[in-house]
């Protein structure tokens, strides 16, 4: 397993119980989506996996199989969170600066990360000169520049228009297949979760816990033909039904 959570709880200082008895395993090379309504603890679970938040209770284990590439965890937030005064290259280079990589090794890593997200030629641009989709590509490049074995993504495309979102979904799947990363992706979109995932984890309303899991065995590559296929429609129906049942089973204070 890359990540294993057992009985994880999270209670915030204001008394909000975000997670209760969350059990989750993530295996190498999976694309796992956490699907649930807003406020169900999806983002909280992701931040706990990343080490950005400590669980109140339970056990979290992170480990790598010997065959996995070196590297840590890359995190893509809901907003691009770019430094507006810095160029695209400097924004992407930031994690390398923080980890103290030898300066001579930084430019090739930045160039490679930008090429992976289709932003060759934009290294010297500033965030104000980019579209929303391009800013998110920079954010993804920044997460990839350290060559992490685990990529965590917190609703990265939620604020984008549908055409841009579809394109970035396609590009993300291509990256996942090419690089062989393990991805945990937070979304409240049934359609996005089915299109992207090898497995969907459906969560209950707060306090969040796993209600059920759905394996998505549709073959790759997935493209517009898959989006309009009866198979996709059927899988979306299953995921939607599971989400509705999870919402009915959960409790919101």
C-alpha positions, -999 to +999 in steps of 0.1 A: +000+000+000+011+036-006-013+049+020-034+032+047-058+049+070-075+029+099-102+044+121-091+080+113-110+107+131-107+145+128-124+169+152-115+206+147-110+230+176-145+245+170-160+211+177-168+201+141-164+164+136-151+161+100-141+125+099-152+094+119-138+059+116-123+065+081-107+033+066-089+037+033-062+019+014-045+033-017-024+009-038+005+018-061-005+031-095-042+036-087-062+066-096-086+069-066-113+095-064-129+106-031-165+114-041-190+130-017-211+161-010-195+194+000-184+193+037-181+155+039-144+156+049-129+148+015-104+176+016-097+170+053-088+134+045-065+145+017-047+170+039-042+143+066-027+120+039-004+148+029+007+155+064-008+190+063-032+181+092-029+158+121-057+132+127-075+134+161-075+096+163-068+065+143-037+053+124-021+067+092+006+048+074+025+059+043+049+036+027+064+028-007+071-005-024+107-010-034+098-006-071+083+028-067+102+059-079+119+080-054+100+111-043+075+123-018+040+138-022+028+164-046-003+184-037-025+204-061-049+227-043-084+239-053-069+273-064-036+276-083-020+296-054+007+310-076+030+339-066+018+368-088+051+385-088+071+355-100+074+340-134+059+306-143+093+290-141+100+305-106+066+293-094+073+258-106+108+259-092+097+268-057+095+232-043+130+226-056+143+257-039+127+247-006+142+212-007+176+226-015+182+208-048+215+218-064+209+250-084+223+234-116+197+206-115+167+229-111+162+243-147+160+209-164+135+197-138+114+228-143+115+225-181+105+189-179+076+196-156+063+224-179+066+202-209+045+175-192+016+199-188+019+215-223+034+249-212+066+249-232+074+285-241+056+300-210+085+298-185+089+336-185+052+345-184+035+358-153+003+344-137-017+375-147-010+367-184-025+332-181-060+318-184-075+299-155-067+265-171-031+275-178-027+286-141-039+252-130-014+236-154+013+256-137+001+243-103+002+207-116+037+213-130+048+226-096+034+194-079+052+172-104+086+190-104+098+170-073+089+138-091+066+126-063+053+090-061+019+102-048-001+130-063-029+145-042-054+167-060-082+187-042-109+196-067-084+213-090-108+218-119-140+227-100-138+264-109-131+259-146-155+260-175-167+226-189-146+226-221-114+235-202-122+209-175-127+182-201-094+190-217-075+190-184-092+157-174-079+142-206-044+156-200-044+144-164-052+108-175-024+110-201+000+121-174-011+094-150-006+067-177+027+080-188+043+087-155+028+058-135+020+080-105-005+071-077-033+097-076-059+105-050-084+130-064-111+148-045-143+158-064-180+162-059-187+155-096-200+120-104-191+125-140-155+135-134-150+107-109-162+080-133-142+094-162-109+096-143-108+069-118-098+033-115-117+033-082-142+056-066-145+059-028-180+072-019-181+091+014-210+099+037-219+135+048-201+148+078-187+131+098-172+115+067-165+078+064-164+054+035-198+043+025-189+021-005-163+017-033-169+013-070-143-002-093-142+015-127-129-010-151-134+009-184-103+005-206-079+033-216-074+055-233-107+072-224-118+099-247-150+116-261-163+083-273-162+070-238-180+101-225-209+095-248-210+057-245-237+036-228-210+021-205-201+056-192-238+065-187-243+032-167-213+038-145-224+074-138-258+060-128-242+036-104-220+062-089-249+087-086-271+060-069-243+052-045-238+089-037-275+093-030-275+063-008-245+076+011-262+109+016-293+092+030-272+071+053-251+099+067-260+125+093-253+162+093-253+180+126 
